[in-house]
Amino acid sequence: MTKSILIIFKNELPVKDEMWWQQFETIVAPKRFEETIHKYGIHFVDLDTMVDPGSIEKALELVRKLSVVMTLDGRRVSKIINYKGFDLWWMYYDELMYKFCLPYTQYHRLLEYCKIFSKIILYEPPFGSLFKHFLDAHNCQYLISGKSPKKFPPLGTLLQAIASIPFLVWIKIKSPKLMVWSGDKLDPKLNHDFRMRFIYEELHRRNLKYVEFIRSIEPFSTVLRHALQRRRPVIYSYAIVTIVRSVASFLGWGNKHTISSIRPSVEAKDEQKFLFLVSTNYLWNVTGDIWAIHVMKFLLKFIGIKAAVLNAAVNRNFPEVLACKLLNISTIGIQHAATPKNYFVSDFMHEFDGKKLLSVDKYGLWSRWWKEYYIKNSRIYKPEQLFVSGLMCPLKNEAVSSYTTREKGRQIKVLFVAEQLAAPLEIMPYLEALMEEKDLSLYLKVRSYGDGFENWLKANRPDILEELGQENILRGSMHEAFAQCDVVVGSHSTGVLEALMCLRPPIFFNTDKWGDYFELKSLSLPCNLFADNPTELINYIKESINISPDVLKRLQKMFFGDPYKNGCKWVVDQLEDVLSNGCITK
């Protein structure tokens, strides 16, 4: 057992004197600090060499294990807290996936490395609870240093909740019967969330009154600007839920007595202890969740809501979803992205066996293939809840979905889609190989409102952007970008798959993090759409010019159904049905 270790995660060093630094035998930190740390005569380890891209497949295995963790008295942790028939542990299933299981696959080697030290100091770790539970399970001495976690929500969140009070009176006077749960990503030209544009258009076309329950995590200045742009009262439900949970935690209303009394099974080893600690992480303040549900019930009942539309039931809106269920308010959802079972776990809840489902009453899917996929893989949706609705964002212009033939001798135009959640070092070999290939003309699609991958290139590989040139960096809509290219590539983005809507072949490439994300190898496709390495990717791009339009149309129908079918019309049809009949009909 060696001396002590300091792990620095941020791009800033702790402000300490030389004596403080000398207590450490090893320091793990970003490479930019190597020279400074060597001046103290301390062994340096580059943080990047200890962190992996992660793996959603391994993360899925882990989250499935969490759902069946047993206590000393033989109960499943996932069934300990039951509120009016609902197993509340599952409210956090996707949070456990994204904030514990996936990060664990990224930091696993670093966590194991920590075990050989007698004293560990973590300076501002990105997933503090993950490190805490792992080190506790292995009986390690540690200290988490840096900025203390905030006990209370920020001022902007409090102001959102306060603004909801006068808005509530105004909304009550207007007496809408429909609730729309929405984010706060407003297009400058629109007065609503651009991702739900077609739902809003359909509601306005039919003159249906509604109230929005907003989840805003934007800076308060942005929230204020959006409120002025929207010019109508809303309920900032996410802010209200956040404050209720914080107050419950501060006042000790949590379920601490119940949770502290349960123990892992007797034979539990270090790994099982770790799983137990992670699986119970969100149960300590479950009373806060119950109070949040009560508050949402009050708001919905006071306003007089009869039906609600939400994309789906996920962690960030479960208080609203469960409040609707307890009030018998009908809930309608619609598929908002391509949703494979290995990542969008809240739609599948693989080991779920509760009596009451934590899912919307009716869920519209893009195509018959997706409906069959959900029936086969989801434990949270029954077949009678699933419908082929059409797309949430259908095509409007038929010219967009037209097949174009490439002129003989012309370079193949390849659109490389920048992906926010991809590990840059994993995708760089593919990007570099495409840039070196003389038969290809490469374009890079980035987000117009700020792109993480583009920012990474600016900081680490500005030569790539310079070689591409501004004319080959596309910032408009995806469909505009598709129109300029022959083939579209990426590791996992729904945007890549959407190339089929414009009859362009999408080709995905393998990474440790995302793997075969859409399980394309298992589908017996008539063409190669998944490459294991850069050489295969280039070969498949060149072969793609021989894919017939009939094959592309079959693939389009498989994943997207009718690209012109407006699924939001189906959503609003269901809402009107509830208002007319008083309840949801089959």
Buried (B, 14 or more C-beta within 10 A) or exposed (E): EEEBBBBBBBEEBBEEEEEEBEEBBBBBBBEEBEEBBEEEEBEBBBBEEBBBBBBBBBBBEBBBBBBEBBBEEEEBBBBBBEBEEBBBBBBBBBBBBBBBBBBBBBBBEBBEBBBEBEBBBBBBBEBBBBBBBBBBBBEBEBEBBBEEEEEEBEEBBBBBBBBBEEBBEEBBEEEBBBBBBBBBBBEEEBEBBBBBBBBBBBBEEEEBEBBBBBBBBBEBEBBBBBBEBBEBBBBBBBBBBBBBBBBBBEEEBBBBEBBEEBEBBEEBEEEBBBBBBBBBBBBBBBBBBBBBBBBBBEBBEEBEBBBBBBBBBBBBBBBBBBBBBBBEBBBBBBBBBBBBBBBBBBBBBBBBEBEEBBBBBBBBBBBEBBBEBBEEBBBBBEEEBBBBBBBBBBBEEEEBBEEEEEEEEEBBBBBBBBBEBBBBEBBBBBBEBBBEBEEBBBBBBBEEEEBBBBEBBEEEBEEBBEEBEEEBBBBEEBBEBBBBBBBBBBBBBBBBBBBBBBBBBBBBBBBBBBBBBBEBBEBEBEBBBBBEEBEBBBEBBBBBEEBEEEBBBEBBBBBBBBBBBBBBBBBBBBBBBBBEEEEBEE
